[in-house]
């Protein structure tokens, strides 16, 4: 893409760009998928977006529908080509006729991100909770560990009650077709664990060993509404008791031979919890440092930038509320109505901008640099599960300038936290420790101990 720029009298910058036929073709391909996504249509594997549009929507020329999105898709590439950082992404769609296989000439006007200086660059002061792990939290984790290693043994035959466990055989059908994923010859089912819908458990109540029962359950659908009905046939093989082991040195030797008894288990739990707590406290420190430096921002923010930031926040909220099965209007009501929501939104936009511009100022003032490790850390902060995809998506979609800005602000925030005056609260560390402990629950055994076991088996 060839791009030239011209600074306008009002401080904005006009970009005149020419996208190559190959770039235009790629823009149309992406725009086709985005257009179908907006219509709630997914493109199945082995088919093109055009084929899906023709088969499901009877649209013969998907390019005609996707043309505006294709033109808009090219805008970030023009901005990034000139190594510019806009205050916000322009909302207008470039004018002109865009056709697949032909070059596309377009113009776009951007508002460059303003720069500000702070009056005070001295270290910020932050307060964090202690990182100590109370013995009571270790005790709780030992209890959780024991419960996760519970076994199930036959109990005296009696009707299933609300707190019982039972060994069951099960088959399931939907519209007369078997559901292999719900078939089992024998599996322990614990009542009250919400593993299946409440209606399923109600049908199990009162059943006795040897009894078979067929019943229909409406499975949960979208938004918590009843979904498709499934017919279950369940045979109770036996009622069971849950036997929780006593964690002593003998039990540890059998299950975790690499650890020196119960004290070794406690130390393993403590080390992992300590690491998790310290990570959480570090995040708190960075958040507090960013908030503190934002308080030193005194600059006036143009209304056009403030309004664009509010629109971006609203767009993000619409996506998040939709993902939660809630309308945006319902969300506003939860926030106290439109007036309260608008006030909250204005304050959030101001805080977001002040924090970003203050971090920009710190980055420049301290002459900081971004390393490859900083890029990786920034992407990991955005998506801990798959940080690589963040970098790839931003670069592939022409938003390298947004990635650079995020990295610079991360580096500035990291610098502020590392040089901050830190006060440790003289209070019980249990809340933070408990939160860290919760991260390790859910599997068989506490994660710290399990990781030790895996390492030993690999060796």
C-alpha positions in Angstrom: 0.0 0.0 0.0 1.2 3.5 -1.0 0.3 6.2 1.5 1.0 9.9 1.6 0.1 12.3 4.4 -0.9 15.9 4.7 -1.2 17.9 7.9 -4.4 20.0 7.9 -4.9 23.4 9.4 -7.0 22.0 12.2 -4.2 19.7 13.4 -5.7 16.6 11.8 -3.9 14.5 9.2 -5.2 13.4 5.8 -4.0 10.2 4.4 -4.2 9.4 0.7 -3.7 5.7 0.0 -3.7 3.3 -2.9 -4.3 -0.4 -2.0 -3.0 -3.0 -4.4 -5.3 -5.6 -6.0 -3.9 -8.3 -3.7 -4.7 -6.1 -0.6 -8.2 -5.4 -1.9 -8.8 -9.1 -2.5 -7.7 -10.0 1.0 -9.9 -7.2 2.4 -12.9 -8.6 0.6 -12.2 -12.1 2.0 -12.1 -10.8 5.5 -15.1 -8.5 5.0 -17.2 -11.4 3.7 -16.7 -13.4 6.8 -17.4 -10.4 9.0 -20.6 -9.7 7.1 -21.9 -13.2 7.7 -20.8 -13.0 11.3 -23.0 -9.9 11.7 -25.9 -11.8 10.4 -25.3 -14.7 12.8 -24.1 -17.1 10.1 -21.1 -19.3 10.6 -19.0 -20.5 7.7 -18.6 -24.3 8.0 -15.3 -26.0 7.2 -14.8 -26.8 3.5 -17.0 -24.0 2.3 -16.3 -20.4 1.3 -18.2 -17.4 2.7 -19.8 -16.9 -0.8 -21.0 -20.5 -0.9 -22.6 -20.2 2.6 -24.2 -16.9 1.7 -25.7 -18.4 -1.5 -26.9 -21.6 0.2 -28.4 -20.1 3.4 -29.2 -16.5 2.5 -29.6 -16.8 -1.3 -27.1 -13.9 -1.7 -25.4 -14.3 -5.1 -23.0 -11.4 -4.8 -21.6 -11.3 -1.2 -19.0 -8.8 -2.3 -21.6 -6.1 -2.9 -22.7 -6.5 0.8 -19.2 -6.7 2.1 -17.8 -3.7 0.1 -18.1 -1.1 2.9 -16.4 -3.4 5.4 -13.6 -4.2 2.9 -13.0 -0.5 2.4 -13.0 0.1 6.2 -10.7 -2.9 6.8 -7.9 -1.1 4.8 -7.9 2.0 6.9 -5.7 0.8 9.8 -3.1 -0.4 7.3 -2.8 3.1 5.8 -2.4 4.5 9.4 0.2 2.0 10.3 2.1 2.5 7.1 2.8 6.1 8.1 3.7 5.0 11.7 1.0 7.2 13.1 -1.0 6.7 16.3 -4.5 8.1 16.1 -6.4 9.4 19.1 -9.2 7.1 18.0 -10.1 5.1 14.9 -12.1 7.2 12.3 -15.6 5.9 12.0 -16.4 7.0 8.5 -16.1 4.5 5.6 -13.7 5.6 2.8 -15.6 6.8 -0.2 -15.1 5.5 -3.7 -15.8 2.3 -5.6 -13.9 -0.8 -4.3 -13.8 -3.9 -6.6 -12.1 -7.2 -6.2 -9.0 -7.5 -8.4 -8.6 -3.7 -8.8 -6.5 -1.1 -6.9 -8.5 1.1 -4.5 -7.7 4.7 -4.0 -9.1 6.2 -0.8 -8.6 9.0 1.7 -9.1 9.1 5.4 -8.6 11.9 8.0 -7.3 11.1 11.5 -7.0 12.9 14.7 -3.4 12.2 15.9 -3.0 11.3 19.6 -2.1 14.3 21.6 1.0 14.4 23.9 1.0 15.7 27.4 3.6 16.3 30.1 3.1 15.8 33.8 4.2 18.3 36.5 5.5 15.5 38.7 7.4 12.4 37.7 8.5 11.3 41.2 7.8 7.8 42.4 4.1 7.0 43.1 3.0 5.5 46.4 1.0 2.3 46.5 -0.4 0.1 49.2 -0.7 -3.7 48.9 -1.7 -6.6 51.1 0.9 -8.9 52.6 2.0 -12.0 50.7 2.2 -14.2 53.8 0.2 -17.5 53.6 -1.7 -18.2 56.9 -1.4 -21.7 58.2 -5.2 -21.8 58.2 -5.2 -21.5 54.4 -2.7 -24.4 54.1 -5.1 -26.4 56.4 -8.0 -25.6 54.0 -6.0 -26.8 51.0 -5.2 -30.1 52.8 -8.9 -30.6 53.3 -9.6 -29.9 49.7 -6.8 -32.2 48.7 -8.2 -35.0 50.8 -11.7 -34.5 49.4 -10.4 -34.5 45.8 -8.9 -38.0 46.5 -12.1 -39.3 47.9 -13.2 -42.8 46.8 -16.7 -44.3 46.6 -17.6 -47.5 48.3 -20.8 -49.5 48.4 -23.4 -48.5 51.0 -26.3 -50.4 52.5 -29.1 -50.4 49.9 -31.6 -47.6 50.4 -33.5 -45.1 48.3 -31.4 -42.3 46.9 -31.5 -39.1 48.9 -30.5 -35.5 48.1 -27.0 -35.9 49.5 -26.2 -39.4 48.3 -23.9 -40.7 45.6 -24.9 -43.6 43.3 -23.3 -45.8 40.7 -25.6 -45.6 37.7 -25.8 -46.9 34.1 -27.3 -44.5 31.7 -28.5 -44.2 28.1 -29.8 -41.1 26.4 -31.7 -40.4 23.2 -32.8 -37.2 21.4 -35.5 -37.5 18.7 -35.0 -41.2 18.8 -31.3 -41.0 18.1 -28.8 -42.3 20.7 -26.4 -39.8 22.3 -23.1 -41.7 22.8 -21.6 -38.9 24.9 -24.2 -39.5 27.6 -23.9 -43.3 27.6 -22.2 -45.1 30.5 -22.1 -48.6 31.8 -21.3 -47.5 35.3 -20.4 -44.0 36.6 -20.7 -42.5 40.1 -23.1 -39.6 40.2 -23.0 -37.2 43.2 -26.3 -35.6 44.0 -26.4 -31.9 44.6 -23.3 -31.1 42.6 -25.3 -29.6 39.7 -23.6 -31.9 37.2 -26.9 -32.4 35.4 -30.1 -30.3 35.4 -32.2 -30.2 38.6 -35.0 -32.2 36.8 -32.6 -35.0 36.2 -31.7 -35.3 39.9 -35.4 -35.1 40.9 -36.0 -38.2 38.9 -33.2 -40.0 40.7 -34.6 -39.2 44.1 -36.1 -42.3 45.7 -34.7 -44.8 43.2 -33.2 -47.9 44.7 -30.4 -50.3 43.6 -31.6 -52.5 40.8 -34.3 -50.1 39.7 -34.5 -48.7 36.1 -36.4 -45.6 35.1 -37.0 -43.7 31.9 -37.7 -40.0 31.9 -37.4 -36.8 29.8 -35.4 -33.7 30.7 -35.4 -30.3 29.0 -31.7 -29.4 28.8 -30.6 -25.8 29.4 -30.7 -23.6 26.2 -29.4 -20.1 25.5 -30.0 -17.5 28.1 -31.1 -20.1 30.7 -34.2 -21.0 28.7 -35.3 -24.6 28.3 -33.6 -26.3 25.3 -33.9 -29.6 23.6 -35.5 -32.5 25.4 -33.5 -35.6 26.1 -34.9 -39.0 27.1 -32.8 -40.7 29.8 -32.9 -44.4 30.8 -31.1 -44.8 34.2 -30.4 -47.9 36.2 -29.2 -47.6 39.8 -26.5 -50.2 40.4 -25.7 -49.2 44.0 -25.9 -46.4 46.5 -22.4 -45.3 47.6 -20.7 -43.6 50.5 -17.9 -41.1 49.9 -14.8 -42.1 51.7 -12.3 -39.2 52.3 -8.7 -40.3 53.1 -6.7 -39.2 56.1 -3.6 -37.3 54.8 -0.8 -38.7 56.8 2.8 -39.7 56.0 1.7 -43.1 54.8 -0.9 -41.6 52.4 1.6 -39.1 51.1 4.2 -41.9 50.5 1.7 -43.8 48.4 0.4 -40.9 46.4 3.3 -38.4 46.3 6.5 -40.4 47.0 8.7 -37.5 45.9 7.5 -35.4 48.9 8.8 -35.9 52.4 5.5 -36.7 54.2 2.8 -34.3 55.2 5.2 -31.4 55.8 6.4 -31.8 52.3 2.9 -31.5 51.0 2.4 -28.4 53.1 5.5 -26.8 51.8 4.6 -27.6 48.2 1.1 -26.0 48.7 2.7 -23.0 50.5 5.2 -22.4 47.7 2.6 -22.4 44.9 0.1 -20.3 46.8 2.9 -17.8 47.7 3.7 -17.5 43.9 0.1 -17.0 43.0 -0.4 -14.4 45.8 2.7 -12.5 44.7 1.5 -12.5 41.1 -1.9 -11.1 42.2 -0.2 -8.5 44.4 2.0 -7.5 41.5 -1.1 -6.9 39.4 -2.6 -4.9 42.2 0.6 -2.8 42.4 0.6 -2.1 38.6 -3.1 -1.1 38.7 -2.6 1.1 41.7 0.5 2.7 40.1 -1.4 3.5 36.9 -4.3 5.0 38.9 -1.9 7.1 41.0 -0.1 8.5 38.0 -3.4 9.3 36.3 -4.2 11.6 39.3 -1.2 13.8 38.1 -2.7 14.3 34.7 -4.0 17.9 34.4 -4.4 18.3 30.7 -7.6 19.3 28.9 -8.9 16.5 26.6 -10.7 17.6 23.4 -14.4 16.7 23.3 -14.0 14.8 20.1 -11.5 12.4 21.7 -13.6 12.1 24.9 -16.8 11.3 22.9 -15.0 8.8 20.7 -13.7 7.0 23.8 -17.2 6.8 25.3 -18.5 5.3 22.0 -15.7 2.7 22.1 -16.6 1.8 25.7 -20.2 1.4 24.8 -19.4 -0.8 21.8 -17.3 -3.0 24.1 -20.1 -3.2 26.7 -22.6 -4.1 24.1 -20.5 -7.1 23.0 -19.9 -8.2 26.6 -23.6 -7.9 27.6 -24.6 -9.8 24.5 -22.2 -12.6 25.4 -23.8 -12.8 28.8 -27.3 -13.1 27.3 -28.3 -9.6 28.4 -29.5 -6.6 26.4 -27.6 -3.4 26.7 -30.8 -1.7 28.0 -31.0 -4.3 30.9 -27.4 -3.6 31.7 -28.1 0.2 31.9 -31.0 -0.5 34.3 -28.7 -2.6 36.5 -26.4 0.4 36.6 -29.2 2.6 37.9 -30.7 3.8 34.7 -29.5 5.8 31.8 -28.6 9.0 33.7 -26.4 7.2 36.2 -24.9 5.0 33.4 -24.1 8.1 31.3 -22.3 9.7 34.3 -20.4 6.5 35.0 -19.4 6.2 31.4 -18.1 9.8 31.2 -16.0 9.3 34.3 -14.7 6.0 33.0 -13.7 7.6 29.7 -11.9 10.4 31.4 -10.0 7.9 33.7 -9.1 5.7 30.7 -7.7 8.7 28.7 -5.9 10.3 31.7 -4.3 7.0 32.6 -3.2 6.3 29.0 -1.8 9.8 28.4 0.0 9.9 31.8 1.7 6.5 31.0 2.7 7.9 27.6 4.3 10.9 29.4 6.2 8.6 31.7 7.4 6.5 28.8 8.8 9.5 27.0 10.2 11.2 30.1 12.1 8.2 31.3 13.2 7.4 27.7 12.0 3.8 28.1 12.3 1.1 25.4 10.1 -1.8 24.4 11.8 -5.2 24.2 10.5 -8.5 22.7 9.8 -9.7 26.3 7.7 -6.6 26.9 5.6 -7.3 23.8 5.1 -10.9 25.0 4.1 -9.6 28.5 1.7 -7.1 27.0 -0.1 -9.7 24.9 -0.2 -12.1 27.8 -1.9 -9.4 29.9 -4.5 -9.0 27.2 -5.0 -12.8 26.7 -3.3 -15.0 29.3 -4.6 -18.2 27.6 -3.3 -17.4 24.1 -1.1 -14.3 24.0 0.4 -15.2 20.7 -2.9 -14.8 18.9 -3.2 -11.2 20.2 0.0 -10.1 18.6 -0.7 -11.9 15.4 -4.3 -10.6 15.1 -3.3 -7.0 15.8 -0.4 -7.1 13.3 -2.4 -9.0 10.6 -5.3 -6.5 10.9 -3.1 -3.5 10.4 -3.2 -2.4 14.1 0.5 -2.5 14.8 0.2 1.1 16.0 -2.3 -0.1 18.7 0.1 -2.9 19.7 3.0 -0.4 20.0 0.9 1.9 22.1 -0.2 -0.9 24.4 3.4 -2.1 24.8 4.7 1.4 25.6 2.1 1.9 28.2 2.8 -1.6 29.7 6.5 -0.7 30.0 5.7 2.6 31.6 3.3 1.0 34.0 5.9 -1.7 34.8 8.5 1.0 35.5 6.2 2.9 37.8 5.4 -0.2 39.8 9.0 -1.3 40.1 10.0 2.2 41.3 7.0 2.8 43.5 7.1 3.4 47.2 5.2 0.4 48.5 3.4 0.1 51.8 2.4 -3.4 52.9 -0.9 -3.4 54.8 -0.8 -4.8 58.4 -3.8 -7.0 57.9 -4.8 -10.7 57.5 -3.5 -12.0 54.2 -6.2 -14.7 54.1 -8.4 -13.0 51.4 -5.6 -12.8 48.9 -4.3 -16.2 49.9 -7.8 -17.7 49.5 -8.2 -16.2 46.1 -4.9 -17.8 45.1 -5.9 -21.1 46.6 -9.1 -21.1 44.6 -7.1 -21.0 41.3 -5.7 -24.4 42.2 -9.0 -26.1 43.0 -11.3 -27.9 40.7 -9.0 -30.8 39.6 -7.9 -33.9 41.4 -5.8 -32.5 44.1 -4.2 -29.1 44.6 -2.3 -27.9 41.6 1.0 -27.5 43.5 1.0 -31.1 44.6 -0.2 -32.4 41.3 2.6 -30.6 39.4 5.1 -32.2 41.8 3.6 -35.6 41.0 3.7 -35.0 37.2 7.4 -33.9 37.4 8.4 -36.9 39.3 6.6 -39.3 36.9 8.3 -37.6 33.9 11.7 -38.1 35.6 
